[in-house]
Amino acid sequence: MPTFKDLWIWKESHQLMLEIHELAKKLPAEEKFRKRDQIERSSSSIADNIAEGYAAYYYNDKIKTFYIARKEVAETQNHIEALVGKNYLDRKQADLWINQYNRIIAGINGLVAYIRDKSRSEAQKKR
């Protein structure tokens, strides 16, 4: 039976989370409770919410949780930009991650559209 780990958006967001956590370990000590904590939490939350949304029973719960994952993507992208601005991350790596996250947003949007269509289809069958 398929699980959330079979979703490419989960796989990619999980891999990005691991990469970002590696970078976060190298940040200066004064950033430990600032950018480090924030970027670790937001990058983790993306995969967490994708998994949670996949496991949700009701269509609206699935969609709501996927929207939260999408917001966490934007927050993580913002933290990446902040790290560039503070000279902790080079622009090339930042752009690579931001583009990968844009792909995840597109994937989430596609999944939400699929779930909406399925929900509408089932509602029509009940009429």
Secondary structure as UniProt FT lines:
FT   HELIX           4..6
FT   HELIX           8..25
FT   HELIX           29..31
FT   HELIX           32..36
FT   HELIX           37..55
FT   HELIX           59..85
FT   TURN            86..87
FT   HELIX           91..126
//
